[in-house]
């Protein structure tokens, strides 16, 4: 695989796991397993929020209101995997 393709795929994979970590963190906070008053938890939560919100906010604007359920991470994860496969499929043909 071309090094540029490898870099793009790796960045997409890392962002995939950041989204997964954000979802798990929100579940743990929602079920009171971890406490947001803890400094480390607050910093990790803040970092994950800052990393994922630019992608999730536009998706939330287009999704219908489902009450307390936020499916924007699911849509983002599917979109990331789609982009990853597009990059691999067409990137291999270019290089």
C-alpha positions as a printed NumPy array, in Angstrom:
array([[  0.   ,   0.   ,   0.   ],
       [  1.193,   3.489,  -0.788],
       [  2.433,   5.433,   2.271],
       [ -0.084,   8.247,   1.77 ],
       [ -2.942,   5.765,   1.611],
       [ -1.625,   4.058,   4.719],
       [ -1.54 ,   7.412,   6.549],
       [ -5.107,   8.297,   5.536],
       [ -6.425,   4.866,   6.533],
       [ -4.555,   5.027,   9.855],
       [ -5.991,   8.47 ,  10.657],
       [ -9.492,   7.216,   9.849],
       [ -8.953,   4.166,  12.07 ],
       [ -7.711,   6.302,  14.964],
       [-10.728,   8.602,  14.643],
       [-12.975,   5.524,  14.597],
       [-11.588,   4.473,  17.986],
       [-11.889,   8.03 ,  19.328],
       [-15.607,   7.94 ,  18.468],
       [-15.947,   4.555,  20.176],
       [-14.187,   5.935,  23.275],
       [-16.542,   8.927,  23.313],
       [-19.594,   6.637,  23.177],
       [-18.267,   4.423,  25.982],
       [-17.404,   7.492,  28.069],
       [-20.919,   8.884,  27.642],
       [-22.437,   5.533,  28.666],
       [-20.214,   5.271,  31.735],
       [-21.091,   8.82 ,  32.723],
       [-24.791,   8.301,  32.009],
       [-24.984,   5.204,  34.204],
       [-22.992,   6.893,  37.016],
       [-20.132,   4.422,  36.779],
       [-17.604,   7.218,  36.508],
       [-17.892,  10.65 ,  38.059],
       [-17.358,  13.787,  35.991],
       [-16.15 ,  15.619,  39.098],
       [-12.867,  13.692,  38.877],
       [-10.22 ,  15.835,  37.166],
       [ -8.873,  13.072,  34.919],
       [-12.347,  11.984,  33.831],
       [-13.297,  15.584,  33.123],
       [-10.174,  16.173,  31.027],
       [-10.615,  12.975,  29.025],
       [-14.287,  13.764,  28.487],
       [-13.447,  17.308,  27.405],
       [-10.784,  16.079,  24.962],
       [-13.102,  13.475,  23.449],
       [-15.88 ,  16.049,  23.159],
       [-13.571,  18.538,  21.415],
       [-12.329,  15.873,  19.001],
       [-15.724,  14.453,  18.07 ],
       [-18.088,  17.418,  18.189],
       [-17.005,  18.963,  14.831],
       [-18.101,  15.745,  13.121],
       [-21.155,  14.923,  15.233],
       [-22.772,  18.383,  15.395],
       [-23.583,  18.602,  11.653],
       [-24.955,  15.053,  11.716],
       [-27.22 ,  15.916,  14.669],
       [-28.741,  18.806,  12.712],
       [-29.99 ,  16.438,  10.001],
       [-31.187,  13.577,  12.197],
       [-34.702,  13.604,  13.618],
       [-35.165,  14.083,  17.354],
       [-35.335,  10.66 ,  18.991],
       [-35.709,  11.87 ,  22.554],
       [-32.752,  10.868,  24.695],
       [-31.161,   8.633,  22.057],
       [-28.274,  10.066,  20.059],
       [-27.508,   7.988,  16.983],
       [-25.119,  10.495,  15.44 ],
       [-22.048,   8.435,  16.495],
       [-23.484,   5.419,  14.659],
       [-23.957,   7.494,  11.503],
       [-20.442,   8.896,  11.869],
       [-18.934,   5.415,  12.336],
       [-20.713,   4.111,   9.239],
       [-19.588,   7.168,   7.256],
       [-15.989,   6.705,   8.421],
       [-15.975,   3.074,   7.338],
       [-17.474,   4.041,   3.978],
       [-14.799,   6.697,   3.451],
       [-12.111,   4.231,   4.494],
       [-13.257,   1.675,   1.932],
       [-13.487,   4.368,  -0.752],
       [ -9.933,   5.483,  -0.029],
       [ -8.62 ,   1.94 ,  -0.171],
       [-10.623,   0.973,  -3.258],
       [ -9.828,   4.015,  -5.377],
       [ -6.439,   4.735,  -3.839],
       [ -5.026,   1.374,  -4.821],
       [ -6.107,   2.02 ,  -8.392],
       [ -4.397,   5.444,  -8.468],
       [ -1.06 ,   4.278,  -7.15 ]])
